[in-house]
Amino acid sequence: MPDPVLLVLGAEPSPRLGRLTGRVDVRYADDSSLAELLPAADVLLVWDVASDAVREAWPGPGPRPRWVHTASAGVDRLLCPELVASDTVLTNARGVFERPVAECVAGLVLALATDLPGTLEFQRQQRRHDREGQRVAGSRAVVVGAGPIGREITRLLHGLGVTVALVGRTARRTIHGVADLDRLAARADWVIAAVPLTESTRGMFDTRFFGLLQPSARFICAGRAATVVEADLVDALNRRWLAGAALSTFQEEPPDTGSPLWDTPGLLLTPHLGGDTAGWRDRLSERFVAMYERWSRGEPLPNVVDKDLGYVPSPDLAQDTAGH
């Protein structure tokens, strides 16, 4: 019996799959060759998470893999009607990025509270400028997205003495429903977005939302770029509707040299610092290999995405739209 075919939609450096040597027929594809190679694959590993090739190639002719795994938390770049309707199991990299992203958010909160960007600019100008920072302990935050990342952010902010309201699609136990979001955001010092990209979350942080915030509030996006209307955020910051913001994902990666994002006052841009911590590719590889071994034994896979919802439902929050 031939070895199962594992097709890797590649990016450099390639995943470390040494433990599968001699057991799996590993083949590699890029955007241009994926459609041709896809029918022969039993498993597809989407290693190039910035690619839209799966969504474009999946509707083509021939059989399709029984299992697709993406080395990312979000799955919006993969989903198309044909994949959603198929029997293919889709899994994500849940469990790899939660703590690093939460640590990045906590760092951004501290950086914005102490005006670290301003301090660095004054240092560059060789100037001293005395000013008051904001005390983080005792402040109030709203974390939008009650999935693993949102809950890890909540735990870290609690450790800093921040009072946190966690918001999901529907109210459940200690989680507020989305119906409470406007009220909570209007009195928050920090609003942190940690939602997956779905039709209901696309563009949810817009002019209307930023207009709710108090002038001293700061907004941090720790989720998908398309949940934020970038032009509306730029306009809100220019109008001083809020005190500052931080983004690490963008509609254009990276933003064009002429993008207003670079020069917007109070806007801090970071290049995916949350997920890209030292050793992250190794952790992704190890997670996939462990999952492959379960799959090869016929055992249930963890991190199975509900393809209709567009995310992995949390066991205790199965109806919550924030399962990032």
C-alpha positions in Angstrom: 0.0 0.0 0.0 1.5 3.4 -1.0 2.4 5.9 1.7 -0.2 8.7 2.2 0.6 11.8 0.2 1.2 14.9 2.3 1.1 18.1 0.1 2.8 21.1 1.6 1.8 24.5 0.3 5.2 25.9 0.9 7.0 28.9 2.4 10.6 29.2 3.4 11.8 27.8 5.7 10.0 24.5 5.2 8.3 22.7 8.1 10.4 20.2 10.0 8.8 16.8 9.3 11.7 14.5 10.1 9.6 12.2 12.4 7.4 11.4 9.3 10.3 10.3 7.2 9.7 6.9 5.5 6.0 7.0 6.5 4.7 9.8 4.3 5.1 10.8 0.7 5.8 14.5 1.2 5.3 16.8 -1.9 5.6 20.5 -2.2 3.4 23.0 -4.0 3.4 26.7 -4.6 0.5 29.0 -5.7 1.0 28.1 -9.3 1.2 24.3 -8.9 -1.3 23.7 -6.1 -4.3 23.1 -8.4 -2.5 20.4 -10.4 -1.1 18.6 -7.3 -4.1 18.8 -5.1 -6.1 15.8 -6.4 -3.3 13.4 -5.4 -3.0 14.6 -1.8 -4.4 12.8 1.2 -3.5 15.7 3.5 -2.7 19.3 2.7 -0.5 21.4 5.1 -0.9 25.1 4.4 2.4 26.3 5.5 2.3 29.5 3.5 -0.5 31.2 5.5 -0.4 34.3 3.4 -1.5 32.5 0.3 -5.0 32.5 -1.2 -4.2 29.6 -3.4 -6.3 27.0 -1.6 -9.5 29.1 -2.0 -8.7 29.6 -5.6 -7.7 26.0 -6.4 -10.2 24.0 -4.3 -13.2 24.3 -6.7 -11.2 22.6 -9.5 -11.7 19.1 -10.8 -10.5 15.8 -9.2 -10.6 14.4 -5.6 -9.6 16.6 -2.7 -7.6 15.9 0.5 -9.4 14.3 3.4 -7.7 16.7 5.9 -6.4 20.3 5.5 -4.3 21.8 8.3 -3.3 25.5 8.3 -0.3 26.8 10.3 -2.3 29.8 11.4 -5.2 30.6 13.8 -7.4 32.2 11.1 -8.9 30.2 8.3 -10.5 32.9 6.2 -7.9 32.7 3.4 -8.9 29.0 2.9 -12.7 29.0 3.0 -14.7 28.8 -0.2 -18.2 27.3 -0.7 -16.8 24.1 -2.1 -14.5 23.5 0.8 -17.2 24.4 3.3 -19.6 21.9 1.7 -17.0 19.1 1.5 -16.3 16.3 3.9 -12.7 17.5 4.3 -11.7 18.1 7.9 -10.1 21.5 8.4 -7.9 22.2 11.5 -5.9 25.2 12.6 -2.9 26.0 14.8 -4.8 26.7 17.9 -2.6 26.4 21.0 0.5 27.9 19.5 -0.1 31.6 19.4 -2.3 32.4 22.4 0.4 33.2 25.0 2.7 35.1 22.6 -0.1 37.3 21.3 -1.3 38.0 24.8 2.2 39.0 25.9 2.4 41.3 22.9 -0.9 42.9 23.8 0.2 43.4 27.4 3.5 45.0 26.1 1.5 47.3 23.9 -0.7 48.4 26.7 2.3 49.2 28.8 4.0 51.0 25.9 1.0 53.1 25.1 0.3 53.9 28.8 3.9 55.2 29.3 4.0 56.8 25.8 7.0 54.8 24.8 6.7 55.8 21.2 6.8 59.5 22.1 9.8 58.9 24.4 11.7 57.2 21.6 11.0 60.1 19.3 12.2 62.6 21.8 15.3 60.5 22.3 15.9 60.6 18.6 15.6 64.4 18.7 17.9 64.4 21.8 15.3 66.2 23.8 13.9 65.7 27.2 10.1 66.1 27.6 8.6 65.5 31.0 5.0 64.4 30.9 2.6 62.1 32.8 1.8 58.6 31.8 -1.3 56.5 32.5 -1.5 54.1 35.4 -2.4 50.6 34.0 -3.6 49.1 37.3 -7.1 50.2 37.9 -7.9 50.9 34.3 -10.7 49.2 32.3 -10.4 47.1 29.2 -12.8 45.5 26.8 -11.5 42.4 25.0 -13.6 41.6 22.0 -13.3 37.9 21.2 -13.8 35.2 23.8 -11.7 32.5 22.1 -8.4 31.2 23.4 -6.4 34.3 22.5 -9.0 36.7 24.0 -9.1 34.7 27.2 -5.3 34.6 27.5 -5.2 38.4 26.9 -7.8 38.7 29.7 -5.7 36.6 32.1 -2.6 38.7 31.5 -4.4 42.0 31.8 -5.9 40.9 35.1 -2.4 40.2 36.3 -1.6 43.9 35.6 -4.5 45.0 37.7 -6.8 45.8 34.8 -10.5 45.3 35.1 -11.5 43.4 31.9 -14.9 42.8 30.3 -14.7 39.9 27.8 -17.1 40.1 25.0 -18.3 37.3 22.7 -21.2 36.8 20.4 -23.6 35.7 23.1 -23.6 36.2 26.8 -22.5 33.1 28.8 -21.3 32.9 32.4 -18.6 35.5 32.8 -18.7 36.6 29.2 -20.7 39.6 27.9 -22.7 39.3 24.7 -22.0 41.5 21.7 -25.2 43.4 22.6 -23.2 44.8 25.5 -20.2 45.9 23.4 -21.1 49.5 22.7 -22.0 50.2 26.3 -18.7 48.7 27.6 -16.5 50.2 24.9 -17.9 53.7 25.7 -16.3 53.7 29.1 -13.2 51.6 28.5 -9.6 52.8 28.7 -8.5 49.9 26.4 -10.3 48.1 23.6 -8.6 45.0 22.3 -9.9 43.3 19.2 -9.2 39.5 19.1 -12.0 38.2 16.8 -11.7 35.9 13.9 -12.6 37.2 10.4 -16.1 36.2 9.5 -18.9 37.9 7.7 -20.2 39.3 11.0 -16.8 40.6 12.1 -15.5 42.1 8.8 -15.2 45.8 9.3 -16.8 45.8 12.7 -14.4 48.4 14.1 -15.4 51.4 12.0 -16.3 55.1 12.3 -19.4 54.3 14.3 -17.5 52.2 16.7 -14.5 54.6 17.2 -17.0 57.4 17.7 -18.2 55.6 20.9 -14.8 55.7 22.6 -13.8 58.2 25.1 -10.9 60.6 24.0 -8.5 58.9 26.5 -9.2 55.4 25.1 -6.7 53.3 23.1 -7.5 50.6 20.6 -5.3 47.5 19.9 -6.0 45.0 17.2 -4.7 41.5 18.0 -6.8 39.8 15.4 -7.5 39.9 11.7 -6.7 43.1 9.7 -10.1 43.1 7.9 -12.0 43.4 11.1 -10.7 47.0 11.3 -11.6 49.7 8.7 -8.2 51.3 8.5 -9.3 54.5 6.9 -11.9 55.0 9.7 -9.2 54.4 12.4 -6.9 56.9 10.8 -9.7 59.5 10.6 -10.7 58.9 14.2 -7.1 59.3 15.4 -6.7 62.5 13.3 -9.9 63.8 14.9 -8.6 62.8 18.3 -11.6 60.7 19.0 -9.3 58.4 20.9 -5.8 58.8 22.3 -3.9 56.1 20.4 -4.0 52.7 18.7 -1.7 49.8 17.7 -1.9 47.5 14.7 0.2 44.5 13.8 -1.8 43.2 10.8 -2.8 45.3 7.8 -4.9 45.1 4.7 -1.7 45.4 2.7 1.3 43.5 4.0 3.3 45.6 4.6 1.5 48.9 4.1 2.5 50.9 1.0 5.2 53.5 1.5 2.6 56.2 0.9 0.0 54.7 3.3 -1.3 57.2 5.9 -0.9 54.5 8.5 2.8 55.3 8.8 2.3 59.0 9.8 -1.0 58.9 11.7 -0.5 60.5 15.1 -0.8 58.1 18.0 -0.7 54.9 15.8 1.9 52.3 16.6 2.6 49.7 13.9 4.3 46.4 14.8 5.1 43.6 12.2 3.2 40.6 13.5 5.2 40.6 16.8 2.5 38.7 18.6 2.8 35.4 16.8 6.3 35.5 15.4 8.3 34.7 18.5 11.6 32.7 18.5 10.9 29.1 17.7 7.4 29.5 16.4 8.0 27.6 13.2 9.3 24.6 15.2 6.3 24.7 17.5 4.0 24.7 14.5 5.9 21.8 13.0 5.7 19.8 16.2 2.0 20.4 16.6 1.3 19.3 13.0 3.4 16.1 13.3 1.6 15.2 16.5 -1.7 15.8 14.8 -0.7 13.7 11.8 0.2 10.8 14.0 -3.3 10.9 15.6 -4.8 11.1 12.1 -2.8 8.1 10.9 -4.1 6.1 13.8 -7.7 7.0 13.0 -8.0 9.1 16.2 -10.1 12.2 16.4 -8.2 15.4 15.5 -8.1 18.4 17.9 -8.7 22.0 16.6 -11.4 21.0 14.1 -12.8 24.2 12.5 -16.5 24.5 12.1 -16.4 25.5 8.5 -19.8 27.2 8.6 -18.8 29.4 11.5 -15.2 29.9 10.3 -13.4 29.1 13.6 -12.9 26.3 16.2 -15.7 26.5 18.7 -14.5 26.4 22.3 -15.8 23.4 24.2 -17.5 25.6 26.8 -18.5 28.3 24.3 -19.7 26.3 21.3 -22.0 29.1 20.1 -19.5 31.9 20.7 -18.3 33.7 17.5 -15.0 34.7 19.1 -13.3 31.3 19.0 -10.1 32.7 17.4 
